[in-house]
Amino acid sequence: MSKLPKAALSLKQFMLRQEVLKLYREIFRTIRQVPDKSSQAELRSWARHDFQANRHQGDEVAIKMLIQHGRRSLTELRTSLQLSGVSEEK
């Protein structure tokens, strides 16, 4: 019998979870660069809602598609910031 708890993640699940958390952090770091505070609040609310709505997604393919969608959205946000003249902090 395994000594792992029933809720232990498989390696694949763990890696996907890390990828999702990394994307979440990147999105919120980028949102901090938005100069308008009300726009920042709206973007934070949008990001939180999307992540919360898919929190219990278990299908690996669906999670990968959501990650790709999130990356595209992040790229669009970064592009918008660059076009508006906001420099990216690193």
Kinemage of the C-alpha trace (Angstrom):
@kinemage 1
@onewidth
@group {chain A} dominant
@subgroup {mainchain}
@vectorlist {calphas} color= white
{ca met a 1} P 0.000 0.000 0.000
{ca ser a 2} L 1.268 3.476 -0.912
{ca lys a 3} L 2.148 5.940 1.836
{ca leu a 4} L 1.170 8.893 -0.374
{ca pro a 5} L -2.001 10.730 0.622
{ca lys a 6} L -5.014 10.185 -1.629
{ca ala a 7} L -4.791 13.786 -2.875
{ca ala a 8} L -1.171 13.438 -4.064
{ca leu a 9} L -0.628 14.739 -7.577
{ca ser a 10} L 0.954 12.704 -10.329
{ca leu a 11} L 4.116 14.121 -11.882
{ca lys a 12} L 2.140 15.314 -14.917
{ca gln a 13} L -0.448 17.033 -12.721
{ca phe a 14} L 2.288 18.607 -10.610
{ca met a 15} L 4.070 19.972 -13.696
{ca leu a 16} L 0.832 21.395 -15.111
{ca arg a 17} L 0.039 22.994 -11.758
{ca gln a 18} L 3.471 24.645 -11.693
{ca glu a 19} L 2.934 25.929 -15.220
{ca val a 20} L -0.458 27.405 -14.259
{ca leu a 21} L 0.995 29.085 -11.154
{ca lys a 22} L 3.868 30.532 -13.190
{ca leu a 23} L 1.407 31.961 -15.722
{ca tyr a 24} L -0.740 33.401 -12.903
{ca arg a 25} L 2.285 35.165 -11.394
{ca glu a 26} L 3.416 36.480 -14.794
{ca ile a 27} L -0.044 37.879 -15.500
{ca phe a 28} L -0.205 39.675 -12.159
{ca arg a 29} L 3.333 41.053 -12.528
{ca thr a 30} L 2.400 42.420 -15.932
{ca ile a 31} L -0.854 43.903 -14.630
{ca arg a 32} L 1.194 45.893 -12.081
{ca gln a 33} L 2.747 47.755 -15.014
{ca val a 34} L -0.614 49.166 -16.163
{ca pro a 35} L -0.507 52.863 -15.239
{ca asp a 36} L -4.244 53.349 -14.607
{ca lys a 37} L -5.305 51.981 -11.196
{ca ser a 38} L -8.912 51.314 -12.244
{ca ser a 39} L -7.690 49.350 -15.276
{ca gln a 40} L -5.354 47.393 -12.990
{ca ala a 41} L -8.273 46.491 -10.716
{ca glu a 42} L -10.402 45.442 -13.690
{ca leu a 43} L -7.611 43.284 -15.135
{ca arg a 44} L -6.924 41.665 -11.736
{ca ser a 45} L -10.616 40.890 -11.368
{ca trp a 46} L -10.721 39.392 -14.880
{ca ala a 47} L -7.645 37.234 -14.260
{ca arg a 48} L -8.861 35.997 -10.868
{ca his a 49} L -12.276 35.178 -12.289
{ca asp a 50} L -10.810 33.154 -15.165
{ca phe a 51} L -8.478 31.196 -12.888
{ca gln a 52} L -11.215 30.593 -10.278
{ca ala a 53} L -13.722 29.495 -12.930
{ca asn a 54} L -11.313 26.790 -14.112
{ca arg a 55} L -9.858 25.898 -10.722
{ca his a 56} L -11.334 22.411 -10.614
{ca gln a 57} L -10.588 21.525 -14.233
{ca gly a 58} L -9.142 18.023 -14.255
{ca asp a 59} L -8.815 17.257 -17.962
{ca glu a 60} L -5.153 17.553 -18.984
{ca val a 61} L -5.945 18.599 -22.558
{ca ala a 62} L -8.386 21.266 -21.386
{ca ile a 63} L -5.808 22.612 -18.910
{ca lys a 64} L -3.176 22.828 -21.658
{ca met a 65} L -5.641 24.711 -23.886
{ca leu a 66} L -6.441 27.115 -21.040
{ca ile a 67} L -2.710 27.694 -20.478
{ca gln a 68} L -2.282 28.513 -24.178
{ca his a 69} L -5.237 30.914 -24.002
{ca gly a 70} L -3.714 32.563 -20.931
{ca arg a 71} L -0.345 32.925 -22.655
{ca arg a 72} L -1.997 34.549 -25.676
{ca ser a 73} L -3.843 36.967 -23.383
{ca leu a 74} L -0.603 37.772 -21.551
{ca thr a 75} L 1.177 38.402 -24.852
{ca glu a 76} L -1.641 40.736 -25.945
{ca leu a 77} L -1.429 42.646 -22.658
{ca arg a 78} L 2.347 42.998 -22.927
{ca thr a 79} L 2.042 44.151 -26.539
{ca ser a 80} L -0.563 46.740 -25.547
{ca leu a 81} L 1.704 48.013 -22.781
{ca gln a 82} L 4.670 48.271 -25.157
{ca leu a 83} L 2.595 50.116 -27.759
{ca ser a 84} L 1.378 52.559 -25.116
{ca gly a 85} L 4.959 53.328 -24.156
{ca val a 86} L 4.996 51.621 -20.766
{ca ser a 87} L 8.422 50.038 -20.278
{ca glu a 88} L 8.545 46.455 -19.063
{ca glu a 89} L 10.256 45.967 -15.688
{ca lys a 90} L 12.641 43.056 -15.319
